[in-house]
Amino acid sequence: MEGDAVHRAAARLSTLAGATVTRAEFRNHLATADLRGTTLDATKAHGKHLLTRLADGRTLHSHLRMDGSWTIVRKHRPDGRPALPRHLLPRLRAAVTLDDGRSLVAIGVPVMDLLATRDEHRVVGHLGPDVLAGQPTSTQDHFDHDEALARLGKDPARPVVETLLDQRTVAGFGNLWAVELCFLRGLWPWTPVGEVPLEPLLALGRKMIRHSLEHGTGMTTTGVQRKGQNHWVTGRSNRPCYRCGTLIRFRPAVGSGAPFAREVWWCPSCQPRQDGPRGEPAGTADRRP
């Protein structure tokens, strides 16, 4: 899940502020938690983490990972529980019913904690500056530019694509933004980050992700919102590069051994290696994922 998508979720959940919980059902380790009678405040995001604050001084923290979601449901069964399609029931993790006739439903959300709001640092304190700091949905009013650059350059030998994905450096860039940023800056994804001009890389990344959030462009990087044409390289293995016509290459995540390794697409002409054969990532292939 990309940071701008998480911030959009925070904005959507914040529309529930002021509603009071009448029923809360958790199908995870929070099964005994009692939220009845408490009022929802705003939901904030830090990178890919959601913090739904309650008026009683607690925070419901969640991380959506790849395919989790929070959904607002307006239809309910006769027993008061939210009406959900049968195929979603096995993935139901939480259902919070409110006094205004709506319910907040978690589908497939793998990480969920309930903690004191004053202790939010326990779940987000390790993260780098939020690339969407300053947005109404962010926990941070100001983006610490110097801190972000320092964290990005801390391990000069680390591949730039993996550095961008490590939320401890800067928080909010997911795989799509990291891969597309490397293309737009003409960087072979496994270039050591110490050899990369970090200021323009960071500036472009923040500009792109802010534009996606503020204008609702759906993480489009080419300027074309039509599916299949909205990204320069992501998901386009064995297809011609929009710039030079060279076939896009692909490396699957499996077999790389690196903790922040993900699927990577790149154009070998627009993003050439500068060091010859050194460091060719394991599992590289010219095939579709």
N, C-alpha and C positions, 0 to 999 in steps of 0.2 A: 504494500500500500504506500502510495506517494504522500508526501507531507501536505500538498495542497488538497488532496482528497480528504485527509484527516481533518484539516481546518474547515473544509466544507461541512463535514459531519458535525464538527463542534458548533458551527453556526446554526445548523438545522436543529440540534439538540437544545441550543440556547432558547429556541422559541417556546420551550416548555417551562422556562423560568417563571416562578410564581405558583405553579401547580403543586398540589399536595398529594402525597402518595397514600392510596387507600389499600393497596395490596402489592406485595413484592414477592416474587417466586424466583429463586435461583436454582439452577441445576448444575452446580459445581461446588467448590469448597465453601461458598458463602451461603449454603442452603439454610443455615439457621439465622442468618442476618435479618433483622427486623427494621424496615424503613417506614413502616406505617406512621402517618402523622407528620412526617417531615416534609419540608417544602424544598423544591428544586431551585437552585440558583443557576447562574450561567455555567456553561461548559466551556472549558479552555483547552487548548492544544499546545503541546511542546513537541515539535518534530512529529513523530508518529504516535504519540501518546495522547489519550483523551482523559481529561480530569473534569468529571461532573460533580460540582460542588453542591452540598446540601446545607440548608439553613441551620442545621443542628451542629455544624462544625466538622462534619465528616465529608470525605471525598470518595466517590466511586471512580477508581482508576481502571482504564482498559486500554488494551493494545489490540488492534484488529488483525495484525500480521498480514497475510496475503489476501484472505477472502472473508474475514469476519465483517459484520455490519450491525449497526444500530438502526432500527426502523421505527417510525412512529405509526402506530396502528389506531384506526378510529372505529373499526367494527369489532364487536365483542359477542361472545357466546352468551346464552341465557344465564350461565353461572358467573358472569362478569369477567371471565378471562378473555384475552385478545383472540379474535378469530384469525387463525393462520391456516394456510394451505397444508394439507396433510404431509406433503413431502418435506416441509421445513421442520416439522416437529422433532425429528431425531437430532437436529442441529440447534434446537432452542437452548440457550444458556441462561437467559434471564427475561422476565416479563414484569415490568413495573407499571401498575395501573394507577391512573391519576384521577383526581376529582373533577377534571374538566372534560371527561369522556374520552380521553386519549390514553394510549399505553405506549411505553418505551420498551422495545423488544430487541434483545441481543440474539443474533443468529450466527453461530459458528465463531463467536468471539473467544479466543483461546486464553487470553490473559485478563484477569479481572481481580481487583483487590478493593477492599474497603478500609480506609485509613483516616486518621485525623487530618484535616486540611493543613494544619501546621506542619505535618510530616510529609507533605508532597515531595520534598527533596529526596526522600528515600527511594522514590521510583523514577524521578527525572533529574536528580541532581548530578548524575554522572554524564548527562548529555552535553554536547557542545551547543553553541548558540543556535537558536532556532532561525532558519533562513527566512521564515515568515514573521519574525519579530516585528512588532509595531502594528500588526493586524489586530482588529478587535477580538479575534478568536485566540490570540497568542497569550501565553503566560508572561511573555517578555515585551516590555514597551520599547526597548532599544536593542538593536543588533550590535553586538560587540565585535566590530570588524577586526580589530587587532587580535583579539582572542581567537577568532575563527582562523585567521591566517596562521597564527602560531600553532594551533592544533593541527591544521592541514599539513604543515611542514615538519611536524615533530619527528616523523620517521622517513627520511629522505629516500630510502631505498624501496619504499612500499609502492606498488602500482597505483597509479592515479585513480583508476576506476574503483579499486577497493577502498582507497582512502575516502573517496566521496561517499561510499556506502556506509562507512563506519559512523554511526550516529554520535559517537563520542568526539568526533572532530567537529562537524556541523550537523545539526539535526534537521531532517526533512527531505533530503534527496533520496529517492528510491532508485531502483535499477534503471527505470526508463530515463530519468533525468541524468543519471550518471553516464549512461551510454550515449545519449544524445549530446550531452555537453562535450564529451570526448570527440565526437564527430565534428561538432561546430567549431571547436578550437583546433582541429587538425591533429589531435593527439592519438597515437597508438595507445589503446587502453592500458597496456602494461608498462607504459613509460614510468620510470621512477619519479615520484612526485617531486623529488628534489630538483629535477630538471625541468619542471613545469612552471611557467609564470602564473603564480597563484592569484594575484589581484584580478586580472581580467577573467580568469576562469570563474572565480567566485562571483564577480559582478554580473557576468552573463547568466550564471545559474540562478542567482537571486532575481534577476530581471525576468527570466522565463517563468519561474515558478510563481512569482507574484502576479504576472500577467494571466497565467492560467487560473489562479484563484479569483482575481478581481473581475475577469471578463468571462469566466465560465467556458473557456475554450476546450476543456476536456483533455488537458495535457498534450495539446497539439504543438508540434515543434516546427512543422513546415509552413504553417499558415493556412494549410488546407484541412478543413475539418472532416472531409469525406474519409470514412474508414478505409484503410489500406493505403492511403496517401498522406496520412497525418503525421508520420514519423520519417525521419531521414534514413535510419538504419534499423531501428528496433522492429523485430518481427519480419525482416525483409531478406533473410538469407537466400542466396542464389538469385536475387533479383538485381537489376542494374541500378547502380548508384544514380540518384537524381542529378548529381553534379557532373560526374565523369563517365558514367556508363559501366564502370567496373562492377563485377558481381560482388555483392555484399557477402562477407564471411561471417561465420557463426562459431562460437565455442560454447558447448553446454556447461552447466555448472558442475556436473558430476565429475569426479576424478581430479579436480584441481587441487584439493587439499587445503586451500586457504579459507579462513573462517568467514570472510566476506565475499567469497566467490559467488557470482551469479551468472546467468546466461548473458553472453556478450555478443553484440553484432558490431561490425565495423567495416569500413571500406579500406582495403589495403593500399589504394592509390591516394585517397584523400587523407589517410591516417597512416603514413608509412613509418616503419621502424627506423630508428636512426642509428642502431647499433648492430646491424647484421643479424645473425641467427641467435644471438644470446637471448634467453628468456622466453622463447616461444612457449606459450602455455600448453600444458597437457590437455589433450582432448579436442584440440582445435580441429574444426571440420568445415567443409564447404557444403553442408547439407542443411536441410530444414530441421528446426528443432522438433 
